[in-house]
Amino acid sequence: MKKWAGIFLILSFVFCGSLFAQTELAGTWQGKLAVSPNETITIQFILTKQADGSYKAVLNSPDSGAIKNVPADAVKYAGGKLTVEVKGLSGTYAGTMGKGTITGEWKQPGSTLPLVLTPYKKPEAASFKPLVGEWFGKLTVPGVTSLTLIYKFEITKDGKLAGLLDVPDQNIKNIAIDDIAFDAGQVTLRVTALGVEYTGQLSGNSIKGTFKQSGASFEVNLSKGKYETPGIDMPAEDMNRLLGQWAGRMKLGPDPDIDVATVIFRFEKTKDGKLAAFSDSPEQGEHGRAMTDVTLKGDDFVIKAPGTGGGYTAKLSGNTIAGTFAIGGMKMDLTLTKGAKFPPPVAKIDLPADVMKTLLGRWKGSLSILTLIVRFEKNADGKNAIFMDVPQQDVKSAPILRAALTDGTLSMKMVGSEFTGKIEGNKINGTFKAQNQNIPVSLTKE
């Protein structure tokens, strides 16, 4: 079993969609390969006939993110017999055509497995309907974290299945799912940029499945319906000590004029008597981020940030909460005062008028799975203003606090991060710096 699992991690699959009645070899053929007594992998051969009458083939699998567009090195077809050699997999398929079916075997060193191929037929849009809607469940890594996953599916105008992934505990939403396969109730999903794969079996309003990432597998079962952020159970006496708005300043970098963020915690009472907690940080464009892991025991106050290994650990005394905020290996002092308010930071946009005129508007780029939007605007007073949005992290109107143009290089600084780049017509090619990482980014004017 381990041997076959290793071999098939080399592959990956493109969900091909040609609808045809297959009476010859050209086209897409599909079958199930039993790699163990309890595990099968869907294998597809896409066969193309060349001008000289020979064939080429590509292997794929909708069940494995590692199986994608693997070319065959040799394809032979004569007298109804097919042989496909795939050196990259150290494997060969040999089968015989009969009554619209190819019956054969897949061979690799030390193993021979039966594999029957039949013509692949693109699923009708109506067959996707049981999956359409929202599904949510818990990913629990024992002793590490527990995260809510939300999958959202819809049928596009061209009849295809599309999906998005949300992770509300990490304030992540609308991450595009690259590949979705849904056949006979079995669903397979991938987010390639995150190395994430989910496979499950649908039954009514539930999906029983497995979440995979970085070689680890965890059971994740999904329920259909709208996810509601749960309230926090807490004794009334403790809850009353927290209710209201608390604010403080946290230093995120060396520059005292830029790298200081306002942190706001808001605690409210829900209709069913539980605690609801939210955080805001105007300088970072964060508004209304739900916090679901909050505890108060005596004067010990803790907020955990799921999936980051960090959070806020502090002591509550009257109208003050003082402690340490930890994330990404960094630890920062943070003292919150109930009812405190802080003025917004003063932005200094030092750009020539002709440059600002050129830049006015929206510029869009990508940070891996995230979309980065930079908006150059004039405010109500006619002054220059620049803001950053990251829709997938619900970052809205994070202000650029410093902007300048030096020797043709545009530099923009915000709390805890910086962008530098060259303006080249309708593009700004540069680098985004945050948390000791340098990420190449190309912004294009919309």
Phi, psi and omega in degrees: 000316180296323180298312181293322179299319180294319181297316186278354172288349179285338189264170166200169191224138174260128184285102187274147186225062174257127180263118181203159171264111192269113177245353176230185189284323185300136180134197182249129180241142186226145177203170180253126179255117181277097182278346175201170179301335184243009185220131174235154177234131176284127179241135176236137173250122174258110185254130182238130180273131181269169182300329182273006178092353178279176183233150169241156182219149174230136179256141178216167171211125177286352185265348185226124179294344180270000184248098185212120173049056177270115183283143174279146180274332180208138177228126177235134178217117180204138178060032179079004180253133183243134173230129180233120180255129180234093185296327180299338179250003185053037185228159178218137174250134177228126182210168181237131179282135176197120178055045176075013180229143175252115181254122183197201183220145173257124184242136170223162183309118177086359183215142174223122183237136177292142178212112179257127183251138175230158180302133178277135178239127180300130180297143174287149181304325182299333181288345180277345189305322179300338182268339185297136180126197181252143179226138180221153179195176183254130168262113182245121174254106187309128178076000183240300184196168173221121184236140173276131176248135178235122176252133181236126184237146175211160174262124182285171182298331180268016173082014179262163179264128179234153182210159178226152179243133173244144171231084188300330180295337178250014179056040179246134180213157174057043172277123184294136174270124187290311186233132175230125174237133181219113185211126178053037177085352179267128182243137176230129183231148176220141166239094190300318183299333179262356184065032185254138176221141176227132175231140181200169179244122181277136174215105182065239181255028178219153175230123177260120186205191184228132177258131181235138174201136177053038177082355180258147180235139180220141177290127176224115178254134186252146174242143181278136178145174180277124180284132176244130179298123184287147174284165183257125177286127181203139177305143184305321182298316179290320180301318182296333178289335184262332187309135180122193183246134180237142182217150177200178180244141180230130181275124183250356182195186187282338184273112183292342180271343184239313191274043176233122183250139171282131178243125182238127172249130178241128180241126183230161179258129180279170181298330181266018173081016178259174181263133172246133184233137182222153176234147176229152171208093187304320182293338179257006178071021182260128183219120173072034177285124182285139175244124188248354180239084182235129178227148174223112179237108189066239176257002181277116184245128183223134170237121179263142177255098186305137175081357181248344185073008182240193180151196184237124179239123189207178175242136178259127178218104181062241181261022181229137171238118183236131180186206185233133176257126182238135176196140177056034179083357179258147175233129185228137177289140178213119175244126182251141177238134182293128178082359182291147177227146182231141178291151178293152179292156179266121179274142176237100182259098186259074181237138176302149184302319182291327178290316180297323179297321178293325185277339185311129180127194183257135176239136189232139177210183183235137170243086185058244182275356185260148175261128178253124179240127177245126182248122175260122188221169168249130180278183185300335180269005180081008180272155179290140177215143179227136181227155178238138175236144171227091189306320184292341177250012179057030175274121183231126173057044171289121187284137168280121187267336177220134176215135180208160177238118182231119180051042177082000180255126178271127176239135179227129182240139174225180182299116174077004181206169185206147174233133173229140181191167179262133177276119180229087183065239180268020177229148171235109182261121185199206185224135175259127182244127178200139177049048176064022176242140175247116185241121178297135179220134173245117178265134179240135181288132181277000000 
